[in-house]
Amino acid sequence: MEKNVNIRSLISKAPRPNMLSRRAMLRDAACGFGFLGLGAMLAQASESPASADPLAPKPPMFPARAKRVIFLFMHGGPSSIDIFDPKPYLDQHNGEPLPIKRPLAFAAGGPGPLMKSPWTFRPGGQSGLPISDLFPHLRERADDLCVIRSAVGEGVDHGAALLQTFTGTFTFTRPSMGSWVLYGLGTENRNLPGYITIKPALSHGGSKNWSSGFLPGAYQGTAIGHAGMQVADIQKEPIEYLTNSGLTREQQRYELDMIQAINRRHHELWKQDDELETRIQSFEMAFRMQAEAQKVFDVSGESEATKKMYGLDNPKTADFAWQCLLARRLAEADVRFIQCTHSYKWDQHSDLFVKHTENAAEVDQPIAALLKDLKTRGLLKDTLVIWSGEFGRTPVSESGNGRDHNPYGYSLWMAGGGVKPGFAYGATDDFGYHAVENRMHIHDVHATILAALGLEHTKLTYRYSGRDFRLTDVAGVVHDGIFA
């Protein structure tokens, strides 16, 4: 109690300009309670009072191949050696012991025997790029794909692997890749967030995977729903956040102007409140979004042929079809970085054949449709589409019919954005455990993505806690071999 008295005494003696009563505080900070409903809108904030427009478009550091990114994330770890990386060795030595010492693994106990893929690989398109029967629709788009077979991470568990995939590290909280891109390039549409993540997972890092970390809040991702929500509810959500059915647009503008005037007066009184300008800009973003967000999120105006092409008419594909169609609409609206998440379904420690078949059936058609649609509309050439999980899976069996986590050599693919189409880059060893050719660590993947956007990863830095940070930390090599 004595400490409390002394502190109060000190506070009472400290000079304080323009003291406000509790009522005056609530009046001058009128945004308080209503502000809670804005949620993700806070991401569209200001870097500081001195930086009026941190999201203004910025020129790339050198000529860019891509203007925007669509990241299709397969949460759980799809098996590369069953989709994009055929291994005849496994066919020939099925059931035999692993011929090398197993690296650090997620599952306890010794490794099971080698297990061949239960799916047949077939050549796709004119390029002949092999893709298994798990993805027959995507195989038809093989000539658009640049399959990287040599990605490498370090996390053997989902939490670490997701954080490294999205932020470059799993040991500290860092800004996400989308936040770095927004920081480096800004956004060309000021009526929508520049970084949107659709139905993200709340597990394995949750919001840290789209957080701006120590970057200013303006660069944080805006989540549209989450993995546990139904599409029908999410479609209503953005509109309900932004509209007030009891007021006309003119009345809302008048009300907002009054609140902003009070907020700015409060800001003048309390110069040290660096977050208030953030709140002021978030209100402006929310107001501007009312007109454009309703148009972009309403997919009902799409043609029946388009809806059917994506698979909106099929209950199995409808969820991810909506995500992919929305991603195309956001790309058309010049949103800089868009994420779609198929969550959390690809973690097959058992029942690989049954579950991977179900998972692929949910996303294969929508992804192929997205690539076709972007190409038809002339968007693919300057949109970098990325497909990846947080790692791949082992060539040995687990539980007799599943596969364990494998971050040591797995596949992802890119399309558009200046990458070589119909092309396979890198390689794993004979049985698909380790990357052995053109090895691409996550830092290399990030550096290469930034390069496609015209950003030099070693120069895209932010000063924090006494040092310059970057997405690739102190590593990362651009793999120019994937570019056309």
Residue pairs with C-beta under 8 A, 6 or more apart in sequence:
17 269
18 269
20 28
20 269
26 32
27 262
28 262
28 263
28 265
28 266
28 269
29 263
29 266
30 259
30 262
30 263
31 259
31 263
31 279
31 283
35 279
35 282
37 241
38 241
38 282
38 283
38 286
39 241
40 193
40 222
40 223
40 224
41 193
41 222
41 241
41 282
41 285
41 286
41 289
42 217
42 220
42 278
42 279
42 282
43 193
43 195
43 212
43 217
43 218
43 219
43 220
43 221
43 222
44 55
44 193
44 218
44 222
44 281
44 282
44 285
44 286
45 216
45 217
45 218
45 277
45 278
45 279
45 281
45 282
46 52
46 53
46 54
46 216
46 218
46 277
46 278
46 280
46 281
47 54
47 216
47 218
48 216
48 274
48 277
49 267
49 274
49 276
49 277
51 216
54 186
54 216
54 218
54 219
55 182
55 186
55 187
55 190
55 194
55 218
55 219
56 186
57 185
57 186
57 187
57 188
58 184
58 185
58 186
60 184
60 185
60 453
60 454
60 455
61 184
61 454
61 455
61 456
61 459
61 460
62 454
62 456
63 454
64 452
64 453
64 454
64 455
65 382
65 384
65 417
65 418
65 419
65 452
65 453
65 454
65 483
66 382
66 383
66 384
66 416
66 417
66 418
66 452
66 453
67 188
67 334
67 336
67 382
67 383
67 453
68 331
68 334
68 335
68 336
68 337
68 338
68 382
68 383
68 384
69 178
69 181
69 336
69 337
69 338
69 383
69 384
69 385
69 386
69 417
69 449
69 453
70 327
70 331
70 338
70 339
70 340
70 370
70 383
70 384
70 385
70 386
71 177
71 178
71 337
71 338
71 339
71 340
71 386
71 388
72 324
72 340
72 342
72 363
72 367
72 370
72 385
72 386
72 387
72 388
73 165
73 339
73 340
73 341
73 342
73 343
73 388
73 389
74 342
74 345
74 346
74 359
74 363
74 387
74 388
74 389
75 158
75 162
75 201
75 204
75 227
75 341
75 342
75 343
75 344
75 345
75 346
75 389
75 390
76 158
76 343
76 344
76 345
76 346
76 347
76 348
76 389
76 390
77 158
77 161
77 346
77 347
77 389
77 390
77 391
77 392
77 393
77 405
77 406
77 410
78 346
78 356
78 359
78 389
78 392
78 393
79 117
79 348
79 352
79 356
79 392
79 393
79 403
80 149
80 392
80 393
80 409
80 410
80 411
80 428
80 432
81 87
81 90
81 117
81 392
81 393
81 395
81 428
81 432
82 117
82 118
82 119
82 132
82 134
82 352
82 356
82 393
83 119
83 131
83 132
83 134
83 135
83 360
83 411
84 130
84 131
84 132
84 147
84 149
84 411
84 413
84 424
85 149
85 411
85 428
85 432
86 117
86 121
86 130
86 132
87 116
87 117
87 395
87 428
87 430
87 431
87 432
89 430
89 431
90 114
90 115
90 116
90 117
90 395
90 431
90 432
91 116
91 117
93 114
93 431
94 113
94 114
94 115
94 116
95 113
95 114
95 115
96 113
96 114
97 111
97 113
97 114
98 111
98 113
98 114
98 395
98 396
98 431
98 433
99 431
100 433
102 110
102 111
102 396
103 408
103 433
103 434
104 156
105 111
105 156
105 394
105 404
105 405
106 156
106 157
106 404
106 405
107 349
107 398
107 404
107 405
111 394
111 396
111 404
112 396
112 397
112 398
112 399
112 400
113 396
113 397
114 395
114 396
114 397
114 431
115 395
115 396
115 397
115 403
117 132
118 352
118 353
119 132
119 133
119 134
120 132
120 133
121 130
121 131
121 132
121 133
122 130
122 131
122 132
122 133
122 139
123 129
123 130
123 142
124 130
124 131
124 138
124 139
124 140
124 141
124 142
124 143
125 139
125 140
125 141
125 142
125 143
125 422
126 143
126 422
127 142
127 143
127 421
127 422
127 423
128 142
128 422
129 142
129 143
129 145
129 147
129 422
129 423
129 424
131 138
131 139
131 142
134 356
134 357
134 360
134 364
135 360
135 364
136 364
137 364
137 365
137 367
137 368
137 369
138 145
138 364
138 367
138 368
138 371
140 368
141 368
141 371
141 372
141 415
142 422
143 421
143 422
144 371
144 375
144 380
144 415
144 416
144 421
144 422
145 413
145 414
145 415
145 421
145 422
145 423
146 413
146 414
146 415
146 419
146 420
146 421
146 423
146 424
146 425
146 482
147 411
147 412
147 413
147 423
147 424
147 425
148 411
148 412
148 413
148 414
148 425
148 426
148 440
148 445
148 482
149 409
149 411
149 424
149 425
149 426
149 427
149 428
149 435
150 409
150 425
150 426
150 427
150 428
150 435
150 436
150 437
150 438
150 439
150 440
151 388
151 392
151 409
151 410
151 411
151 412
151 426
151 435
151 440
151 442
151 445
152 407
152 408
152 409
152 410
152 435
152 439
152 440
152 441
152 442
153 161
153 164
153 165
153 390
153 391
153 407
153 410
153 441
153 442
154 160
154 164
154 170
154 407
154 442
155 161
155 162
155 163
155 164
155 170
155 390
155 391
155 407
156 391
156 405
156 407
157 405
158 203
158 204
158 347
158 390
158 405
159 170
159 204
159 205
160 170
161 170
161 204
161 390
161 391
161 405
161 407
162 201
162 204
162 205
162 209
162 390
163 169
163 170
163 204
163 205
163 208
163 209
164 170
164 390
164 442
165 209
165 388
165 390
165 442
166 176
166 177
166 178
166 205
166 208
166 209
166 210
167 173
167 174
167 175
167 176
167 177
167 208
167 209
167 211
167 213
167 471
168 174
168 177
168 442
168 443
168 446
168 471
168 472
168 473
169 473
173 208
173 211
173 213
174 213
174 214
174 469
174 471
175 183
175 211
175 212
175 213
175 214
175 215
175 219
175 462
175 471
176 208
176 209
176 210
176 211
176 212
176 213
176 221
177 337
177 446
177 449
177 471
178 195
178 197
178 210
178 221
178 336
178 337
178 339
179 195
179 210
179 211
179 212
179 213
179 215
179 219
179 220
179 221
180 215
180 219
180 450
180 460
180 470
180 471
181 195
181 336
181 337
181 450
181 453
181 455
182 194
182 195
182 218
182 219
182 336
182 337
183 215
183 219
183 460
183 462
184 450
184 453
184 455
184 460
185 336
185 453
185 454
185 455
186 194
186 336
187 193
187 194
187 195
187 334
187 335
187 336
188 334
188 336
189 292
189 333
189 334
189 335
190 285
190 288
191 288
191 289
191 291
191 292
191 293
192 289
192 292
192 293
192 296
192 330
192 333
192 335
193 221
193 222
193 285
193 335
194 219
194 335
194 336
194 337
195 210
195 219
195 220
195 221
195 222
195 335
195 336
195 337
196 221
196 222
196 223
196 224
196 330
196 335
196 337
196 338
196 339
197 209
197 210
197 221
197 222
197 223
197 224
197 338
197 339
197 341
198 224
198 225
198 323
198 326
198 327
198 338
198 339
198 340
198 341
199 224
199 225
199 226
199 227
199 229
199 234
199 319
199 323
199 340
199 341
199 343
200 206
200 207
200 209
200 210
200 221
200 223
200 226
200 227
200 339
200 341
200 343
201 209
201 226
201 227
201 341
201 343
201 344
202 226
202 227
202 228
203 344
204 344
204 390
207 223
210 220
210 221
210 223
210 339
211 220
211 221
212 218
212 219
212 220
212 221
214 462
214 464
214 465
214 469
215 462
217 278
218 278
218 281
221 337
221 339
224 234
224 237
224 238
224 297
224 326
225 231
225 233
225 234
225 237
227 341
227 343
227 344
229 237
231 318
231 319
231 322
235 297
235 298
235 322
238 289
238 293
238 294
238 297
239 293
239 294
239 297
241 286
242 286
242 289
242 290
242 293
242 294
243 290
244 252
247 255
249 290
252 287
252 290
253 287
256 283
256 284
256 287
259 283
260 280
260 283
260 284
263 276
263 279
263 280
264 280
266 273
266 276
267 273
267 276
267 277
267 280
270 276
292 333
296 326
296 329
296 330
296 333
297 326
297 329
299 307
299 312
299 322
299 325
299 326
299 329
302 325
306 325
306 373
307 313
307 321
307 325
309 369
309 372
309 373
310 317
310 321
310 322
310 324
310 325
310 365
310 366
310 369
310 370
310 373
311 317
311 318
311 320
311 321
311 365
311 366
311 369
312 318
312 321
312 322
312 325
314 321
314 365
316 361
316 362
317 361
317 362
317 363
317 365
317 366
319 362
320 340
320 342
320 362
320 363
320 366
320 367
321 365
321 366
321 369
323 340
323 341
323 366
324 340
324 366
324 367
324 369
324 370
325 366
325 369
325 370
325 373
326 340
327 338
327 340
327 370
328 370
328 373
328 374
328 377
328 379
330 338
331 338
331 374
331 379
331 383
332 377
332 379
342 359
342 362
342 363
345 355
345 358
345 359
345 362
346 355
346 356
346 359
346 389
348 355
348 356
348 393
348 402
348 403
349 398
349 399
349 402
349 403
349 404
350 398
350 399
350 400
350 401
350 402
351 401
351 402
352 393
352 401
352 402
352 403
353 401
367 387
370 385
371 380
371 385
371 415
371 416
374 380
374 383
374 385
374 416
375 416
379 416
380 415
380 416
381 416
381 417
381 418
382 416
382 417
383 416
383 417
384 414
384 415
384 416
384 417
384 418
384 419
384 449
384 452
384 453
385 414
385 415
385 416
385 417
386 412
386 413
386 414
386 449
387 412
387 413
387 414
388 412
388 413
389 410
389 412
390 407
391 405
391 406
391 407
391 410
392 406
392 407
392 409
392 410
392 411
392 432
393 403
393 404
393 405
393 406
393 410
394 403
394 404
394 405
394 406
394 433
395 403
395 406
395 431
395 432
395 433
396 403
396 404
397 403
398 404
406 433
408 433
408 434
408 435
409 428
409 429
409 432
409 433
409 434
409 435
409 436
409 439
410 428
412 445
414 482
415 421
417 452
417 453
418 452
418 483
418 484
419 452
419 482
419 483
419 484
420 482
420 483
420 484
421 484
423 482
425 438
425 479
425 481
425 482
426 435
426 437
426 438
426 439
426 440
427 435
427 436
427 437
427 438
428 434
428 435
428 436
429 436
438 479
438 481
440 448
440 479
441 475
441 476
443 472
443 473
443 475
443 476
443 477
444 475
444 476
444 477
444 478
444 479
446 457
446 471
446 472
446 476
447 457
447 472
447 476
447 477
447 478
448 478
448 479
448 482
450 456
450 457
450 460
450 471
450 472
451 457
451 478
451 480
451 483
452 483
457 470
457 471
457 472
457 476
457 478
458 470
458 472
458 476
460 470
460 471
461 468
461 469
461 470
462 468
462 469
462 470
463 469
